[in-house]
Amino acid sequence: MYRRAGRAEKLPWHRDYPPKFLDKAIAKQAPPATALDVGCGAGSYSVFLAQAGYQVTAIDFVEQALDMARNRAKEADVSIQFQRQDALAYHPDQEFDLVLDSGCLHGFAEKVRGAYRTSLLTWLRPGGQFVLVHFNQRHALDWCPIGPRRWKRERVENFLGADFRLQDYYEETFKAPLPIGPKIKMSTYWFERS
C-alpha cells in the first residue's frame, strides 16, 4: 500500500494530527526526553514528537514507509532515528520515556501478543507514558478474517495488566476507509507504566 500510495496523504489511514492524549503524555516529561514510535508508518507522529523536543526512535518493518517517514522528517527539519525493525525482535539498549503505538499491536496475531507486551515492558521505563491507538470491537459480530484484530477496552486493559495504569480513554466510530466493514471503532488509550 505504501508503494501504491506514493505519499502519506494518499494512505487510507493517514491523519495529519496526532492521536488524542499524545500532547498530554508529552507534557509529562520535560525535554530532552526519549520516545519510541512503534510501527511509525509514514512518520507523521514521529515528526510531532521530535517537534515537541523529544529524541525520537521510530521503527517499522516496511522500507517504503520508512522512506516516506525520512522525507517527512527532512521536510520538517527534525532529526529522528529511523530503523527498519520487526517490533517483536526489537531490543534497544535504552529505555524510553514515552512509547507510541498507533496501529501496531492490533496487527499482531494472538500467539505473539505476549511477546509484544514483554517487549513493551523493556522499552518503557517505570513511570513512562504509553499511548495506544487500537481497533475496538463494536459488537460481538464485529470481526474480520484479515486485518486488525479488534479488542474491547476491557480486554486491552486486562492484557496490559497491573504494569500499566490507565490515565485516559477515548473512542470514536467512523466510516472505514478500507474494505474491512462499513464502520470501525478506534480507541485511544493513555497509560502510565507502574
Residue pairs with C-beta under 8 A, 6 or more apart in sequence:
1 11
1 12
2 11
2 42
2 62
2 64
2 65
2 68
3 64
5 11
7 68
8 14
8 41
8 42
8 43
8 44
8 68
8 72
9 16
11 41
11 42
12 177
12 178
13 41
13 103
13 177
13 178
14 42
14 44
15 44
16 44
18 44
18 45
18 48
19 45
19 100
19 102
19 131
19 133
19 188
20 170
20 188
20 190
21 131
21 167
21 168
21 170
21 188
21 189
21 190
22 45
22 48
22 49
22 100
22 131
23 52
24 167
24 168
24 190
25 98
25 129
25 130
25 131
25 167
25 190
26 49
26 52
26 54
26 98
26 129
28 98
28 129
28 192
29 97
29 98
29 128
29 129
31 52
31 53
31 54
32 53
32 54
32 55
33 53
33 54
33 55
33 97
33 98
34 54
34 55
34 56
34 57
34 94
34 95
34 96
34 97
34 98
35 49
35 54
35 55
35 56
35 57
35 96
35 97
35 98
35 99
35 100
36 56
36 57
36 58
36 59
36 92
36 96
36 98
36 99
36 100
36 123
36 124
37 43
37 45
37 46
37 49
37 56
37 57
37 58
37 59
37 100
37 102
38 59
38 87
38 90
38 99
38 100
38 101
38 104
38 123
39 59
39 60
39 87
39 101
39 102
39 103
39 104
39 107
40 46
40 58
40 59
40 60
40 65
40 66
40 69
40 82
41 60
41 62
41 65
41 68
41 69
41 102
41 103
42 65
42 68
42 69
42 72
43 58
43 65
43 66
43 68
43 69
43 70
43 72
43 73
43 80
43 82
44 72
45 100
45 102
46 56
46 58
46 69
46 72
46 73
46 80
46 82
47 72
47 73
47 76
47 78
47 80
49 56
49 98
49 100
50 56
50 73
50 76
50 78
50 79
50 80
51 76
51 78
54 97
54 98
55 81
56 78
56 80
56 81
57 80
57 81
57 83
57 92
57 96
58 69
58 80
58 81
58 82
58 83
59 82
59 83
59 84
59 85
59 87
59 90
60 66
60 69
60 82
60 84
60 85
61 84
61 85
61 86
61 87
63 84
66 82
66 84
69 80
69 82
70 82
73 79
73 80
73 82
83 90
87 104
87 116
87 119
88 108
88 112
88 115
88 116
88 119
90 119
90 123
91 119
91 122
92 123
95 122
95 123
95 124
95 125
95 128
96 123
96 124
96 125
96 128
97 125
97 128
97 129
98 124
98 128
98 129
98 130
98 131
99 120
99 123
99 124
99 128
99 129
99 130
99 131
100 130
100 131
101 130
101 131
101 132
101 133
101 134
102 131
102 132
102 133
103 133
103 148
105 113
105 116
105 132
105 134
106 134
106 135
106 148
106 149
106 150
106 151
107 148
107 149
108 116
108 149
109 149
110 149
113 159
117 159
117 160
120 130
121 163
121 193
124 130
124 193
125 193
126 193
126 194
127 192
127 193
128 192
128 193
129 167
129 190
129 191
129 192
129 193
130 164
130 189
130 190
130 191
130 192
130 193
131 188
131 189
131 190
131 191
132 156
132 188
132 189
132 191
133 186
133 187
133 188
133 189
134 151
134 156
134 186
134 187
134 188
134 189
135 148
135 149
135 150
135 151
135 184
135 185
135 186
135 187
136 150
136 151
136 152
136 153
136 171
136 185
136 186
136 187
137 143
137 150
137 151
137 152
137 185
138 150
138 173
138 183
138 184
138 185
142 150
142 181
142 185
143 150
144 150
144 180
144 181
146 180
147 178
147 180
148 180
150 185
151 159
153 169
153 171
153 187
153 189
156 187
156 189
157 166
160 191
162 194
163 193
163 194
164 191
164 192
164 193
164 194
165 191
165 192
165 193
165 194
166 189
166 190
166 191
167 190
167 191
167 192
168 189
168 190
169 187
169 188
169 189
169 190
170 187
170 188
171 185
171 186
171 187
171 188
172 185
172 186
173 183
173 184
173 185
173 186
174 183
174 184
174 186
175 182
175 183
175 184
176 182
176 183
176 184
